[in-house]
Amino acid sequence: MFSKTEIERYFNAEKAESLVFLLIGIGGIVAALVFLIWLKERFYTGAAIPLLLVGLLLGVVGYTVYKRSDSDRIRNVYAYDMNPAELKEKEIPRMKTVMRNFVIYRYTEIFLFLAGAVLYLYFIRNFLYDFWRGFGLALALMSLLALAADFFAEKRGREYVRGLESFCVNI
């Protein structure tokens, strides 16, 4: 039986995982700055670019989700008691969009991981292309971290949608 506790659990877990995204993003940004300022070899310069770009993206996403999780949780717990039709009319369509987006994120992250791995492996023995080896390694690493984090978020979202749909069957 789907309950308010399930809504609370989903959004609390979403908020906690958004901190993981934020920390990965901050870690990537800090590493990129260290690489650009102190470790100026081509390998580190190449690695700094995906660390910085993907780090910024993950940091912004993590912060945005963290900021809105509490209001989403409160709104949906209130709707559960006072206006269950809102869950059916607004929350389920919102979550269906989120779940479709996870598929896009997954394939994008897999593509970026493979592109990074191919770059790294292609230039692994050619030290004239240290920039591209660093770029590929960092791109593969950041993409893999994002893919792993999104895997758990998607799994949790799927369970939440199932619960919402079971609750809204008779509404």
CYANA upper distance limits for C-alpha pairs under 8 A (distance plus 0.5 A):
  1 MET  CA    163 GLY  CA      8.21
  1 MET  CA    166 SER  CA      8.48
  1 MET  CA    167 PHE  CA      8.04
  2 PHE  CA      6 GLU  CA      6.82
  2 PHE  CA    163 GLY  CA      5.84
  2 PHE  CA    164 LEU  CA      7.49
  2 PHE  CA    166 SER  CA      7.68
  2 PHE  CA    167 PHE  CA      6.44
  3 SER  CA      7 ILE  CA      7.37
  4 LYS  CA      8 GLU  CA      6.70
  4 LYS  CA     77 VAL  CA      6.18
  4 LYS  CA     80 TYR  CA      7.26
  5 THR  CA      9 ARG  CA      6.47
  6 GLU  CA     10 TYR  CA      6.56
  6 GLU  CA    160 TYR  CA      8.00
  6 GLU  CA    163 GLY  CA      8.45
  7 ILE  CA     11 PHE  CA      6.83
  7 ILE  CA     73 ARG  CA      7.15
  7 ILE  CA     76 ASN  CA      7.60
  7 ILE  CA     77 VAL  CA      7.01
  7 ILE  CA    160 TYR  CA      8.06
  8 GLU  CA     12 ASN  CA      6.47
  8 GLU  CA     73 ARG  CA      6.62
  8 GLU  CA     77 VAL  CA      7.83
  9 ARG  CA     13 ALA  CA      6.53
 10 TYR  CA     14 GLU  CA      6.59
 10 TYR  CA    156 ARG  CA      7.61
 10 TYR  CA    157 GLY  CA      8.21
 10 TYR  CA    160 TYR  CA      7.21
 11 PHE  CA     15 LYS  CA      6.54
 11 PHE  CA     69 SER  CA      6.33
 11 PHE  CA     70 ASP  CA      7.65
 11 PHE  CA     72 ASP  CA      7.89
 11 PHE  CA     73 ARG  CA      6.10
 12 ASN  CA     16 ALA  CA      6.71
 12 ASN  CA     69 SER  CA      7.90
 12 ASN  CA     70 ASP  CA      8.32
 12 ASN  CA     73 ARG  CA      8.41
 13 ALA  CA     17 GLU  CA      6.57
 14 GLU  CA     18 SER  CA      6.58
 14 GLU  CA     65 VAL  CA      8.13
 14 GLU  CA     66 TYR  CA      8.24
 14 GLU  CA     69 SER  CA      7.43
 14 GLU  CA    153 ALA  CA      7.66
 15 LYS  CA     19 LEU  CA      7.17
 15 LYS  CA     65 VAL  CA      7.22
 15 LYS  CA     66 TYR  CA      5.52
 15 LYS  CA     69 SER  CA      6.20
 15 LYS  CA     70 ASP  CA      8.29
 16 ALA  CA     20 VAL  CA      7.44
 16 ALA  CA     66 TYR  CA      8.23
 17 GLU  CA     21 PHE  CA      7.04
 17 GLU  CA     62 GLY  CA      8.45
 17 GLU  CA    149 ALA  CA      8.11
 17 GLU  CA    153 ALA  CA      8.06
 18 SER  CA     22 LEU  CA      6.63
 18 SER  CA     61 VAL  CA      8.08
 18 SER  CA     62 GLY  CA      4.86
 18 SER  CA     63 TYR  CA      7.32
 18 SER  CA     65 VAL  CA      6.44
 18 SER  CA     66 TYR  CA      5.99
 19 LEU  CA     23 LEU  CA      6.50
 19 LEU  CA     62 GLY  CA      6.50
 19 LEU  CA     63 TYR  CA      7.92
 19 LEU  CA     66 TYR  CA      7.36
 20 VAL  CA     24 ILE  CA      6.60
 20 VAL  CA     62 GLY  CA      7.85
 20 VAL  CA    149 ALA  CA      8.28
 21 PHE  CA     25 GLY  CA      6.54
 21 PHE  CA     58 LEU  CA      5.97
 21 PHE  CA     59 GLY  CA      6.65
 21 PHE  CA     61 VAL  CA      7.72
 21 PHE  CA     62 GLY  CA      5.31
 21 PHE  CA    146 ALA  CA      8.13
 21 PHE  CA    149 ALA  CA      7.90
 22 LEU  CA     26 ILE  CA      6.61
 22 LEU  CA     58 LEU  CA      6.65
 22 LEU  CA     59 GLY  CA      4.80
 22 LEU  CA     60 VAL  CA      7.73
 22 LEU  CA     61 VAL  CA      7.90
 22 LEU  CA     62 GLY  CA      4.99
 22 LEU  CA     63 TYR  CA      6.57
 23 LEU  CA     27 GLY  CA      6.42
 23 LEU  CA     59 GLY  CA      7.63
 24 ILE  CA     28 GLY  CA      6.61
 24 ILE  CA     55 GLY  CA      7.21
 24 ILE  CA     58 LEU  CA      7.48
 24 ILE  CA     59 GLY  CA      7.71
 24 ILE  CA    145 LEU  CA      8.39
 25 GLY  CA     29 ILE  CA      6.73
 25 GLY  CA     54 VAL  CA      7.54
 25 GLY  CA     55 GLY  CA      4.22
 25 GLY  CA     56 LEU  CA      6.30
 25 GLY  CA     57 LEU  CA      7.58
 25 GLY  CA     58 LEU  CA      5.33
 25 GLY  CA     59 GLY  CA      4.75
 25 GLY  CA     60 VAL  CA      8.44
 26 ILE  CA     30 VAL  CA      6.56
 26 ILE  CA     55 GLY  CA      6.73
 26 ILE  CA     56 LEU  CA      8.03
 26 ILE  CA     59 GLY  CA      6.68
 27 GLY  CA     31 ALA  CA      6.53
 27 GLY  CA     55 GLY  CA      7.68
 28 GLY  CA     32 ALA  CA      6.54
 28 GLY  CA     51 LEU  CA      5.17
 28 GLY  CA     52 LEU  CA      6.38
 28 GLY  CA     54 VAL  CA      7.91
 28 GLY  CA     55 GLY  CA      5.15
 28 GLY  CA     56 LEU  CA      8.37
 28 GLY  CA    142 MET  CA      8.38
 29 ILE  CA     33 LEU  CA      6.71
 29 ILE  CA     51 LEU  CA      6.60
 29 ILE  CA     52 LEU  CA      5.28
 29 ILE  CA     53 LEU  CA      8.46
 29 ILE  CA     55 GLY  CA      5.83
 29 ILE  CA     56 LEU  CA      7.22
 30 VAL  CA     34 VAL  CA      6.68
 31 ALA  CA     35 PHE  CA      6.57
 31 ALA  CA     48 ALA  CA      7.68
 31 ALA  CA     51 LEU  CA      7.54
 32 ALA  CA     36 LEU  CA      6.58
 32 ALA  CA     47 ALA  CA      7.74
 32 ALA  CA     48 ALA  CA      4.64
 32 ALA  CA     49 ILE  CA      7.47
 32 ALA  CA     51 LEU  CA      6.01
 32 ALA  CA     52 LEU  CA      5.93
 33 LEU  CA     37 ILE  CA      6.38
 33 LEU  CA     48 ALA  CA      7.69
 33 LEU  CA     52 LEU  CA      8.31
 34 VAL  CA     38 TRP  CA      6.04
 34 VAL  CA     39 LEU  CA      7.11
 35 PHE  CA     39 LEU  CA      5.09
 35 PHE  CA     40 LYS  CA      6.74
 35 PHE  CA     44 TYR  CA      5.79
 35 PHE  CA     45 THR  CA      6.75
 35 PHE  CA     47 ALA  CA      8.25
 35 PHE  CA     48 ALA  CA      6.51
 36 LEU  CA     40 LYS  CA      6.19
 36 LEU  CA     44 TYR  CA      7.64
 36 LEU  CA     45 THR  CA      6.35
 36 LEU  CA     48 ALA  CA      7.04
 39 LEU  CA     44 TYR  CA      6.80
 39 LEU  CA     45 THR  CA      8.28
 40 LYS  CA     44 TYR  CA      6.85
 40 LYS  CA     45 THR  CA      6.63
 41 GLU  CA     45 THR  CA      6.73
 42 ARG  CA     46 GLY  CA      6.55
 42 ARG  CA    130 ASP  CA      6.05
 42 ARG  CA    131 PHE  CA      5.14
 42 ARG  CA    134 GLY  CA      8.16
 43 PHE  CA     47 ALA  CA      6.73
 43 PHE  CA    130 ASP  CA      5.02
 43 PHE  CA    131 PHE  CA      4.96
 43 PHE  CA    132 TRP  CA      7.67
 43 PHE  CA    133 ARG  CA      6.89
 43 PHE  CA    134 GLY  CA      4.93
 43 PHE  CA    135 PHE  CA      7.85
 44 TYR  CA     48 ALA  CA      6.47
 44 TYR  CA    131 PHE  CA      7.63
 44 TYR  CA    134 GLY  CA      6.41
 45 THR  CA     49 ILE  CA      7.48
 45 THR  CA    131 PHE  CA      6.89
 45 THR  CA    134 GLY  CA      7.83
 45 THR  CA    135 PHE  CA      8.39
 46 GLY  CA     50 PRO  CA      8.33
 46 GLY  CA    130 ASP  CA      8.02
 46 GLY  CA    131 PHE  CA      4.80
 46 GLY  CA    132 TRP  CA      6.46
 46 GLY  CA    133 ARG  CA      7.82
 46 GLY  CA    134 GLY  CA      5.31
 46 GLY  CA    135 PHE  CA      4.79
 46 GLY  CA    136 GLY  CA      8.49
 47 ALA  CA     51 LEU  CA      6.82
 47 ALA  CA    131 PHE  CA      7.78
 47 ALA  CA    133 ARG  CA      8.37
 47 ALA  CA    134 GLY  CA      4.76
 47 ALA  CA    135 PHE  CA      4.75
 47 ALA  CA    136 GLY  CA      7.78
 47 ALA  CA    137 LEU  CA      7.40
 47 ALA  CA    138 ALA  CA      5.54
 47 ALA  CA    139 LEU  CA      7.99
 48 ALA  CA     52 LEU  CA      6.36
 48 ALA  CA    134 GLY  CA      8.47
 48 ALA  CA    135 PHE  CA      7.78
 48 ALA  CA    138 ALA  CA      8.06
 49 ILE  CA     53 LEU  CA      6.62
 49 ILE  CA    135 PHE  CA      7.32
 50 PRO  CA     54 VAL  CA      6.04
 50 PRO  CA     55 GLY  CA      8.04
 50 PRO  CA    135 PHE  CA      7.00
 50 PRO  CA    138 ALA  CA      6.55
 50 PRO  CA    139 LEU  CA      5.79
 50 PRO  CA    142 MET  CA      8.06
 51 LEU  CA     55 GLY  CA      5.94
 51 LEU  CA    138 ALA  CA      6.65
 51 LEU  CA    139 LEU  CA      7.59
 51 LEU  CA    142 MET  CA      7.37
 52 LEU  CA     56 LEU  CA      6.47
 53 LEU  CA     57 LEU  CA      6.81
 54 VAL  CA     58 LEU  CA      6.54
 54 VAL  CA    142 MET  CA      7.24
 54 VAL  CA    143 SER  CA      8.47
 55 GLY  CA     59 GLY  CA      6.38
 55 GLY  CA    142 MET  CA      8.31
 56 LEU  CA     60 VAL  CA      6.57
 57 LEU  CA     61 VAL  CA      6.67
 58 LEU  CA     62 GLY  CA      6.38
 58 LEU  CA    146 ALA  CA      8.26
 59 GLY  CA     63 TYR  CA      6.55
 60 VAL  CA     64 THR  CA      6.51
 61 VAL  CA     65 VAL  CA      6.64
 62 GLY  CA     66 TYR  CA      6.51
 63 TYR  CA     67 LYS  CA      6.62
 64 THR  CA     68 ARG  CA      6.90
 65 VAL  CA     69 SER  CA      6.37
 66 TYR  CA     70 ASP  CA      8.30
 68 ARG  CA     72 ASP  CA      6.67
 69 SER  CA     73 ARG  CA      6.54
 70 ASP  CA     74 ILE  CA      6.65
 71 SER  CA     75 ARG  CA      6.49
 72 ASP  CA     76 ASN  CA      6.61
 73 ARG  CA     77 VAL  CA      6.57
 74 ILE  CA     78 TYR  CA      6.57
 75 ARG  CA     79 ALA  CA      6.65
 76 ASN  CA     80 TYR  CA      6.54
 76 ASN  CA     87 LEU  CA      7.41
 76 ASN  CA     91 GLU  CA      8.18
 77 VAL  CA     81 ASP  CA      7.30
 78 TYR  CA     82 MET  CA      6.39
 78 TYR  CA     83 ASN  CA      7.85
 79 ALA  CA     83 ASN  CA      4.94
 79 ALA  CA     84 PRO  CA      5.74
 79 ALA  CA     85 ALA  CA      8.20
 79 ALA  CA     86 GLU  CA      6.63
 79 ALA  CA     87 LEU  CA      6.97
 80 TYR  CA     84 PRO  CA      5.35
 80 TYR  CA     87 LEU  CA      7.53
 83 ASN  CA     87 LEU  CA      8.14
 84 PRO  CA     88 LYS  CA      7.46
 84 PRO  CA    168 CYS  CA      7.98
 84 PRO  CA    171 ILE  CA      7.79
 85 ALA  CA     89 GLU  CA      6.51
 85 ALA  CA    168 CYS  CA      8.10
 85 ALA  CA    171 ILE  CA      6.85
 86 GLU  CA     90 LYS  CA      5.93
 86 GLU  CA     91 GLU  CA      7.32
 87 LEU  CA     91 GLU  CA      5.15
 87 LEU  CA     92 ILE  CA      6.65
 87 LEU  CA    164 LEU  CA      7.84
 87 LEU  CA    168 CYS  CA      7.90
 88 LYS  CA     92 ILE  CA      5.98
 88 LYS  CA     93 PRO  CA      8.10
 88 LYS  CA    164 LEU  CA      8.20
 88 LYS  CA    165 GLU  CA      8.16
 88 LYS  CA    168 CYS  CA      6.41
 88 LYS  CA    171 ILE  CA      8.16
 89 GLU  CA     93 PRO  CA      7.27
 90 LYS  CA     94 ARG  CA      6.59
 91 GLU  CA     95 MET  CA      6.54
 92 ILE  CA     96 LYS  CA      6.57
 92 ILE  CA    161 VAL  CA      7.21
 92 ILE  CA    164 LEU  CA      7.35
 92 ILE  CA    165 GLU  CA      7.85
 93 PRO  CA     97 THR  CA      6.81
 94 ARG  CA     98 VAL  CA      6.82
 95 MET  CA     99 MET  CA      6.55
 95 MET  CA    157 GLY  CA      7.99
 95 MET  CA    161 VAL  CA      7.21
 96 LYS  CA    100 ARG  CA      6.72
 96 LYS  CA    161 VAL  CA      8.18
 97 THR  CA    101 ASN  CA      6.67
 98 VAL  CA    102 PHE  CA      6.83
 99 MET  CA    103 VAL  CA      7.33
 99 MET  CA    154 GLU  CA      7.28
 99 MET  CA    157 GLY  CA      7.54
 99 MET  CA    158 ARG  CA      7.86
100 ARG  CA    104 ILE  CA      7.34
101 ASN  CA    105 TYR  CA      6.66
102 PHE  CA    106 ARG  CA      6.45
102 PHE  CA    150 ASP  CA      7.75
102 PHE  CA    154 GLU  CA      6.89
103 VAL  CA    107 TYR  CA      6.86
104 ILE  CA    108 THR  CA      6.59
105 TYR  CA    109 GLU  CA      6.44
105 TYR  CA    147 LEU  CA      8.41
105 TYR  CA    150 ASP  CA      8.39
106 ARG  CA    110 ILE  CA      6.61
106 ARG  CA    147 LEU  CA      6.77
106 ARG  CA    150 ASP  CA      7.93
106 ARG  CA    151 PHE  CA      8.46
107 TYR  CA    111 PHE  CA      6.52
108 THR  CA    112 LEU  CA      6.63
109 GLU  CA    113 PHE  CA      6.48
109 GLU  CA    143 SER  CA      5.69
109 GLU  CA    144 LEU  CA      7.54
109 GLU  CA    146 ALA  CA      7.53
109 GLU  CA    147 LEU  CA      6.32
110 ILE  CA    114 LEU  CA      6.63
110 ILE  CA    143 SER  CA      7.67
110 ILE  CA    144 LEU  CA      8.12
110 ILE  CA    147 LEU  CA      7.79
111 PHE  CA    115 ALA  CA      6.54
112 LEU  CA    116 GLY  CA      6.50
112 LEU  CA    139 LEU  CA      7.21
112 LEU  CA    140 ALA  CA      7.04
112 LEU  CA    143 SER  CA      6.59
113 PHE  CA    117 ALA  CA      6.57
113 PHE  CA    139 LEU  CA      6.95
113 PHE  CA    140 ALA  CA      4.63
113 PHE  CA    141 LEU  CA      7.69
113 PHE  CA    142 MET  CA      8.44
113 PHE  CA    143 SER  CA      5.70
113 PHE  CA    144 LEU  CA      6.64
114 LEU  CA    118 VAL  CA      6.47
114 LEU  CA    140 ALA  CA      7.31
115 ALA  CA    119 LEU  CA      6.68
115 ALA  CA    136 GLY  CA      7.59
115 ALA  CA    139 LEU  CA      8.40
115 ALA  CA    140 ALA  CA      7.80
116 GLY  CA    120 TYR  CA      6.66
116 GLY  CA    135 PHE  CA      7.59
116 GLY  CA    136 GLY  CA      4.23
116 GLY  CA    137 LEU  CA      6.32
116 GLY  CA    138 ALA  CA      7.79
116 GLY  CA    139 LEU  CA      5.52
116 GLY  CA    140 ALA  CA      4.97
117 ALA  CA    121 LEU  CA      6.50
117 ALA  CA    136 GLY  CA      6.33
117 ALA  CA    137 LEU  CA      6.88
117 ALA  CA    139 LEU  CA      8.44
117 ALA  CA    140 ALA  CA      6.10
118 VAL  CA    122 TYR  CA      6.24
118 VAL  CA    136 GLY  CA      7.71
119 LEU  CA    123 PHE  CA      6.73
119 LEU  CA    132 TRP  CA      6.90
119 LEU  CA    133 ARG  CA      6.67
119 LEU  CA    135 PHE  CA      8.20
119 LEU  CA    136 GLY  CA      5.37
119 LEU  CA    137 LEU  CA      8.21
120 TYR  CA    124 ILE  CA      6.17
120 TYR  CA    132 TRP  CA      7.33
120 TYR  CA    133 ARG  CA      4.87
120 TYR  CA    134 GLY  CA      7.60
120 TYR  CA    135 PHE  CA      8.08
120 TYR  CA    136 GLY  CA      5.22
120 TYR  CA    137 LEU  CA      6.08
121 LEU  CA    133 ARG  CA      8.07
123 PHE  CA    127 PHE  CA      7.85
123 PHE  CA    129 TYR  CA      6.76
123 PHE  CA    130 ASP  CA      8.02
123 PHE  CA    132 TRP  CA      7.52
123 PHE  CA    133 ARG  CA      6.25
124 ILE  CA    133 ARG  CA      6.92
126 ASN  CA    130 ASP  CA      7.98
129 TYR  CA    133 ARG  CA      7.00
130 ASP  CA    134 GLY  CA      6.61
131 PHE  CA    135 PHE  CA      6.61
132 TRP  CA    136 GLY  CA      6.40
133 ARG  CA    137 LEU  CA      6.58
134 GLY  CA    138 ALA  CA      6.60
135 PHE  CA    139 LEU  CA      6.51
136 GLY  CA    140 ALA  CA      6.52
137 LEU  CA    141 LEU  CA      6.61
138 ALA  CA    142 MET  CA      6.54
139 LEU  CA    143 SER  CA      6.47
140 ALA  CA    144 LEU  CA      6.52
141 LEU  CA    145 LEU  CA      6.77
142 MET  CA    146 ALA  CA      6.71
143 SER  CA    147 LEU  CA      6.51
144 LEU  CA    148 ALA  CA      6.63
145 LEU  CA    149 ALA  CA      6.76
146 ALA  CA    150 ASP  CA      6.52
147 LEU  CA    151 PHE  CA      6.53
148 ALA  CA    152 PHE  CA      7.35
149 ALA  CA    153 ALA  CA      6.97
150 ASP  CA    154 GLU  CA      6.38
151 PHE  CA    155 LYS  CA      6.73
152 PHE  CA    156 ARG  CA      6.66
153 ALA  CA    157 GLY  CA      6.56
154 GLU  CA    158 ARG  CA      6.60
155 LYS  CA    159 GLU  CA      7.04
156 ARG  CA    160 TYR  CA      6.78
157 GLY  CA    161 VAL  CA      6.63
158 ARG  CA    162 ARG  CA      6.79
159 GLU  CA    163 GLY  CA      6.79
160 TYR  CA    164 LEU  CA      6.69
161 VAL  CA    165 GLU  CA      6.56
162 ARG  CA    166 SER  CA      6.67
163 GLY  CA    167 PHE  CA      6.70
164 LEU  CA    168 CYS  CA      6.59
165 GLU  CA    169 VAL  CA      6.61
